[in-house]
Amino acid sequence: MCLITVNEEKCIKCGICVVECPTGVLKLESTGPKEVNPNVCLECGHCVAICPKEAIDNKKSPLAMQSEIKEVPKLTPEEAKNFIRARRSVRSYKNTPVEREKLMQLVDVAHLAPTASNSQGISYLIIDDKKTIELAVEECIKWFENDATWSKRLAGMINGYRENKVDTILRDAPSIILTLADDNFYNGRENSMISLSYLELYAPSLGLGSCWAGIFEICARSDNSPMYKIFNIPEKKKITGVVMVGYPKYSYKRFTERQPLSASFYNN
């Protein structure tokens, strides 16, 4: 197949595109890079993105669809660390709907996350209907009640919901975002976790808070989960991750510390 085209007048034969190709699609010859194994192309676009002269094009990642990286302000190491530390798991939300434009911004950033072998393969389902979320919580509680193990482990959570309607499953969040993948996609869970981590880091820039819905996931990711019917999940798709999203009711004033760092260098 003719995958790669090279403008020989622009090409300076630096070979960077060959070195950076992760799967050996290219080989550097006297006239410039040449495709030698196009069938293993990952569509990552590295070859096109790294060329200093815009001399190479790739049908699977066209130059015309890539945008130039202009001068981007760099965070200092301290700023970058504080940016990451400022992310908190938000479990108290204002009773305010999140604008759909902002929810779309979140998933737009999430889908930019790296994936195994550029497999991508993750889609997003945004639920911002309060009644549907409340139904999901009710059915999740029922699911736990009908499981001998989880009904004991989560007895306090279940009782709190049944007696006082305290929602510690989805925390009365105004919206949740689900990741979906093909049911035979072995990297679906890992790719989803990375993408939702991107989403969680980006959320504060929009004034939003988020929290991984771990308890809810126990039910949602099970084979007999009622969530597939409630959310009309397409056939042959599986739920691979869930986060809550909303406007935080409170703001945190201090950074907290983790347990002592455990890290070492290997000494042979």
Secondary structure, DSSP 8 states (H G I E B T S, - for coil): ---EEE-TTT-----HHHHH-TT--EEEETTEEEES-GGG-----HHHHH-TTS-EEETTS-GGG-----------HHHHHHHHHT--B---B-S----HHHHHHHHHHHTTS--GGG----EEEEE--HHHHHHHHHHHHHHHHTSHHHHHHTHHHHHHHHHH----SSTT-SEEEEEEEETT-TTHHHHHHHHHHHHHHHGGGGT-EEEE-HHHHHHHTSTT-THHHHTT--TTEEEEEEEEEE-BSS---S----S---------
